[in-house]
Amino acid sequence: MSAVLIKRVSKIEEIEGIKRLQTANLRKNLSREEIEKEGFVTAEYTLKFLELMNRIEPSIIAVQDNKVVGYAMVATKALVGRHELLDDLFSKIDSFIFKGHAMKETNYVVVGQLCVAKSHRGKGISKKMYDFFRSELSEKFEYCLTDVQVSNPGSIKAHLKSGFQILGDLSYGGADWKIVIWDWQE
């Protein structure tokens, strides 16, 4: 087995690998025990939408033996109007104030979703992907944000460990969320 490589998406097979990993980890496809122990992803993106997302700004992926074993999707304001959940997230983020500045007036990027294959969890891959995410995108964007469902404490912990801080709370889609921000200027 080869080492895990952290890189940006560069071909359709990698986008298909993201879709497979996403589908396997959707909340609706997991048992209650798996959800509580392993965590889950909520938003479901079509392959067509993932292709668009990756044309605009390629996602960060973890690859081992030509298989996607983790991803951190890169979502920019250019996607607004193309996916209802992301539209809502961008709208909610824009309503926050951080360090005296309205988020709607700042240049930020959103992690559209993060996931690591069950077989690769606990090996620091989330942090490695986020470190790569920052090295690739911090020249273009001031901040990195995402939302984490309150009922997914493992994900909240992983984000805080990677450098994020909690910006605020919100409720939408029938769930409670934490908006987390990573200030790349610090």
N, C-alpha and C positions, 0 to 999 in steps of 0.2 A: 504494500500500500504506500502510495507516494504522499508527500507532504501536502497540506492544505494551502492552496494559493488564493490570495485575496486580490481581486482585480475588478475592472469594470466590464460590464456586458459588452461583448463585441460580435456576437452572432446569434441567429435565431434559435439555435439549439439551446443556448443558455437561457433565453427568454422562456422557452418551453420547459426547461428545468425549474425555473422560478415558479411557473404555473403548477407543475406537478407537486413541488414542495408546499406551495400555498394550499392547494386542494387537500393534501394529506393532513394539514394542520388547521383547517377551518374549524371553528367551534362546532358547527353543525355536524361535522364528520367525526367527532371525538366523543368518547364516553365521559361521564361526569368525573370518573377517577383520573383519566388522562388530563382533563381540563384543569383539575385541582393540582395535580402533580407536575405536569409538563408545561402548562400554559396553552395558548391558542392564538390564532389570528381571526379577525372579525370580517374585514372587508374582502370581498371577492371581486377580482378583476378579470375581465375577459382577456384572451390571448391578444385580440386586436388592440385593446386598451394598453396592455403591457408593451406591445410593439411601439405604439405611439409614445408612451411614457419614456421608453428607452431611446427613441429617436431624438427626443427633446433633450434628455440628459441621462446617459446610461447609468443604470443602477450598479451598486457595489455587490459583488458576489464572492462567496467562498466556494472553491472548486477543488475536488479531490478525485483523481482518476477520471477526469472528464465528466464528473457528475456535480451538479450544483447541490451543495450541502448547507448553504446559507445565503441569505440575501438581505440587503438594506435598500429598499426602493427609494429613488430620488424623485421627489415631486416638486415642481416649481409652479409659480403662478400662471405659467403658460398652459397648465392643465385645467384651469378654472373654466367651468362650463362644459366639462366633458365627463365628469363622474359625480353623482349626487353626494356621496359621502365625503369625497375630497373637497367639493365645493363648500359643504357645510363646515368642514374643518378649517379651510382657509378663511371663511367668514368669521368663525369664532376666534381664530388666532388674531385676525385683524382688529378685533375689539379690545384686545389686551394692551396694557401699557407696561413697558419694561424700561427701567432706568430713565423714567421721565419721557420716553418716546413712544408714540403710538406705533404698534407693530405694523399697521397698514402702511406706514410711511417708511418702513425699513426694508432692506433687501434680505430676505430670509429664504431658506430652503426647508422643505418638510420631508421627513422620513415617512414615505407613504405606507410602509410596513416593514417590519424586520422579523426574520424567522431563521432558526437554525434547526437542521434535521435532528431528530431525537438521538440518533447515533453519534452526534457530534456536540451535544450539549455538555456544558461544564468544562470545556476545553479552552475557554477564552476567545472563541470565534466572534461573538458579538462585539467584544471590545476591539478586536483586531479589525473588524469591518468598520466600526465607528472611527477608529484611528485613521484608517484609509479614507473613509468618507471625508473626514476633516482635511487630510492632506490634499485630497483632490478638489475640494470645493470651497475651502476657507478663503481663497483669493477672490472668489466670485460673490460670496454671501457673508453677511455679518453674523448671522445666527442660523442655528439648526433647531427645528422644533418637531415635535410629534405629540400624539395623544396616546395614552396608555389607559386601558380600562382598569378601573379600581379593583375589579374582581380578578385581576391578573397580577398579583403582588410580585411574582418572580420577574415579570417584565419591568415593573417599576424599579425594583432593586437593580436589575441589569443596566437600566438607563442611568440611574444615579451613579452607579459604579463607573460608567463610561464618561462622566463629566456633565451630565445634564442636571438641572435643578428644576424644581416644580415652580411653574409660573402661575398656575391657577387651576380651578376646577370648572367642569361644565357637565351638563347632562344633555344627551341627544341620542336618538336611535334607541330609546328605552334603557339606556345604561348611563352610569356615572364614569367620568373620565378625569384624568390628570393631564393637563397640558404641561409638557416639559420643554425646557429651552437649554441649549448649549451655546453659551456666549463665546464665540471664537475670537473675540478681541481681548479676552482676559489672558 
